[in-house]
């Protein structure tokens, strides 16, 4: 996530993404059914060459695809 010259600018973007994705459950992502998604890590990365503050966010998910054993997904 890249913000601007304000060191707290990536935080607002990260919070908005977290609100949508953290603990999201029971939706389709392409051909996979996502049972649960959550944010695992969040870390500041410092300033890039353009003077913008940035941070890294890592999300994990549990997903499955329909098969003969799980046809309902």
C-alpha positions in Angstrom: 0.0 0.0 0.0 1.4 3.4 -1.0 0.4 6.6 0.6 1.8 10.1 0.3 4.4 12.2 2.2 2.3 11.8 5.4 3.7 8.7 7.3 0.1 7.8 8.4 -1.4 7.9 4.9 -1.1 4.2 4.2 -2.9 3.4 7.5 -6.3 4.8 6.2 -6.0 2.7 3.0 -5.0 -0.4 5.0 -7.9 0.1 7.4 -10.4 0.3 4.6 -9.0 -2.9 3.0 -9.0 -4.6 6.4 -12.7 -3.7 6.9 -13.6 -5.4 3.7 -11.3 -8.5 3.7 -10.5 -9.4 7.3 -12.8 -12.3 8.4 -14.6 -12.3 5.1 -16.2 -15.7 4.6 -18.4 -17.7 2.2 -17.8 -16.0 -1.1 -16.5 -17.0 -4.5 -13.2 -15.8 -5.9 -13.0 -17.0 -9.4 -13.6 -20.7 -9.4 -12.7 -21.1 -5.7 -15.0 -20.8 -2.8 -13.4 -18.8 0.0 -14.4 -20.2 3.4 -12.4 -17.6 5.4 -9.9 -14.8 4.7 -7.9 -12.9 7.3 -5.0 -10.5 7.6 -1.9 -12.3 8.9 0.7 -9.5 8.9 1.0 -5.8 8.5 4.3 -3.9 8.5 5.6 -0.5 7.5 8.1 -0.5 4.6 9.3 3.1 4.9 9.6 5.7 2.2 10.0 4.8 -1.5 12.1 6.8 -4.1 9.2 9.2 -4.7 8.9 10.1 -1.0 5.7 8.1 -0.5 5.2 6.0 2.7 4.3 2.4 2.1 3.3 -0.7 4.0 2.9 -4.4 3.4 -0.3 -6.3 4.1 -0.5 -10.1 3.9 -3.8 -11.9 3.8 -4.4 -15.6 4.0 -7.4 -17.5 2.9 -8.9 -21.0 3.2 -10.4 -21.9 -0.2 -11.8 -24.9 -2.0 -13.1 -25.8 -5.4 -16.1 -27.9 -6.4 -15.2 -31.5 -7.0 -17.0 -34.9 -7.0 -16.5 -35.0 -3.2 -17.7 -31.4 -2.6 -20.2 -30.5 -5.4 -21.9 -27.8 -3.4 -19.1 -25.3 -3.8 
